Amino acid sequence: METDPNEVLNTELSGKLTITLKQGKTLDEFCERNFDNYNSDQYEAVAIRMYYGKEMVVTLYALDKVRQEGTTYNINKIPVKKFKKTTLGLTELFAFIEEFNFTLSAGNYDLDDMQVINK
């Protein structure tokens, strides 16, 4: 079967990921153990991004509790410090994860608009 050259091939999926930490484990503990200079007295974890491609990069965005005011910050944005880790292995990551669940969409339709009909 020949592919229509005008047809757009969807090569990217996007969605939502939910992670449940193991009992007794916390996000702060994970951050303190895996990101240099992170401490929960000064920082509050806001978001974690994980990139896997030619390399694996885990990026932590953390609110700096001490540096909230400043003239260089946009007052409509949350000032965060970015921590990067390129040596985090799956063993360190899965030591904190009890379970995870994600749904990826091709983007053609909004997931909230779906209704399962084969119950």
Secondary structure as GFF3:
##gff-version 3
##sequence-region A 1 119
A	DSSP	beta_strand	14	21	.	.	.	ID=ss1
A	DSSP	alpha_helix	27	34	.	.	.	ID=ss2
A	DSSP	beta_strand	43	52	.	.	.	ID=ss3
A	DSSP	beta_strand	56	64	.	.	.	ID=ss4
A	DSSP	beta_strand	80	85	.	.	.	ID=ss5
A	DSSP	alpha_helix	90	94	.	.	.	ID=ss6
A	DSSP	beta_strand	97	105	.	.	.	ID=ss7
A	DSSP	three_ten_helix	111	113	.	.	.	ID=ss8
###
